[in-house]
Every structure is written in structure tokens, then in C-alpha cells.
Amino acid sequence: MTKPNNILFVCANARGADKRESCETSHGSSELCKLLRDAAKARGLKPELRVASSSCLGPCHQGPHAVLMPADKWFSGFDATDCETIIDTVQQIIAPNTNV
């Protein structure tokens, strides 16, 4: 497997329904991670980019959260309708000379 130069981490931290808010339990971030992964793959951004789920990235009430590393570009409070725009931004950062 080729080592990617960039990783988009998507918080998929889950807590029980009786616990405080979390990106997975409250915002369905696992599905968002899949949408982001599919969008990146469709644009041919692999192997330059890997989209991966992670544990907690920050204040859950502002979630879900994703962070592009090593660029340290954060995305918060997004939903499924924002995934293509997030990949647009990621593509501009990691491959600025390609068409978005």
C-alpha cells in the first residue's frame, strides 16, 4: 500500500445515547466519512489522500469534525450536503493545479 501524503481524519467517536453528544452518535459521522472517502476516490485523489475515521477531534457540540493533515485545515459542523465542497477544498490544498 502506498503511503499517502495527506490524511483527512473524520471524527467517528461514539458515546451511548444517554451520554453527552458525540460526532458519531449525534451527527452520523461514519456515513459522512464514507461520503468523503467515495468523493475523494471518484476524483482520483488516492493515493495522495486517505480519508480515515478517528477518535474524538474536539468539542462534539460543534461537530462533526474533520481535519486535513498535515495542512491542519479543520472542517466542523458539516453534513452530507457539504461533503463535495469539503473535497473541493481538500483538492485545492493538496493538488492546486488540478480542476475542481
N, C-alpha and C positions, 0 to 999 in steps of 0.2 A: 504494500500500500504506500502511495506517495504521501509524504508529509506535507500538509497544507501550510501556506504562509499566513493564512488568516483563519480565525475561528469565530463564528457568530454563536455565542453562548446564549441559550434561551432558558430562563428560569423555569423549571418544572417541579419546584418544591411543592409537596402536598402535605397538608395537615388534615386531621379529621374535621368533619363538618362542625363539630362542637368547639373547635379550636379557633384561634384568630385567623384572619384572612391569609390566603396563600395564592401564589400565581397559578398553580395547577387547580386546586380545589375551587377557587373563586373566579378564575379567569380562563380556565381551559387551555393553559399554555402548551400542553402536549400536542394538541391539534394545531396550534399556531406554529410550533416548531416544525411539524410535518409540512404545513403550507409553505413556510420559509425554505425548508430543505428542497421541496419539489420545485419552487420557483428558481432557486439557485441552480439546480440541476438542469432545468429547462433552458436556462440561459448559458449553459456550458461553463459555469463558474468553478466547477470541480475540475481539477484537484486544487486550484488556487484557494478555494474557500471550503471549509467544512462547517455545517450547521449542526450544533450539538446541544442536547439538553444539559442543564446544570442544576446544582442545588441553589439555594437562596442567593439572589443577587442584590437584594435591598429591601426598601420599605414596601411591603406587599400591598398596602392600601393604594399605592400609585402604580400597581402592576397591571399587566405583566411587564417583565423587564427582559431586555436582551442587550448584550454588549458585544461589539466587534473588537476583537483583539488581533494584533497589537495596537490598532488605531485608537482604542479607548473611546469609541463612539457608542453612546448609550441611546436606547430606544425604550420608552416607558409608556404605559397606558394605551397600548395599541390593541387592535382587534383584527379579525380576519380581513377586513376591507383595507387595512394598512400594509399587509404583507408585501404586495408588489412594490409599493412606494419604499418600503424598507430595503428591499433588494435593489431597487434603483439607486438608493443612497450608498449601499454597500458596494455596488458595482462601480459607482463613480469614485469611491475611495480606493478600491483595490485594483481597478482596471480602467483608469480615467480615459484611455484612448479608444475605448470601445463604445459602440452605440448603445444607448439606454432606451 
